[in-house]
Amino acid sequence: MIVYNLKELIAAKSLKEGRKITLDEVANAAGVNKAAMSKMANNNNYSTTTRTLDALCAYFDCKIEEIITYEKVDNELKSSIKSVR
């Protein structure tokens, strides 16, 4: 399962800059739809584009593997994820 690490990146950037950074701010600065940012931040099984990932890499000045990671899911959990769709 693909996991987005946006909350962690936002928290780290907020700490580094000494101010609170919101999802809306990230969305506006990166040119990403606010609803898409929310879905990604909440890991709601959201599929995004490489353009969005590129914009987020530029905003956070990071590598793509810092934005998304892959976590192996056991077969039982995969079946329940498919049934939710």
TAGIDA-V143478 format. One line per field, one symbol per residue. phi: phi as a letter, one per 30 degrees, with the letter a starting at -180 (. if undefined). psi: psi as a letter, one per 30 degrees, with the letter a starting at -180 (. if undefined). burial: b if it has 24 or more other ideal C-beta (glycine too) atoms within 12 Angstrom, else e. A space follows every 10 residues. Layout:
phi = ???
psi = ???
burial = ???
This chain:
phi = .dbccddddd ddddddciad ccedddeddc iceddddddd dchdhccbcd dddddddddd hbdddddbbc cdcdeddedd ddddd
psi = kkkkheeeee eeeeeefhlk kleeeeeeef hkkeeeeeee eghhhkkalf eeeeeeeeef hlleffeklk kkkleeeeee eefe.
burial = eeebbbeebb eebeeeeeee bebeebbeeb ebeeebbeeb beeeebebee ebbebbeebb eeeeeebbee eeeeeeeeee eeeee
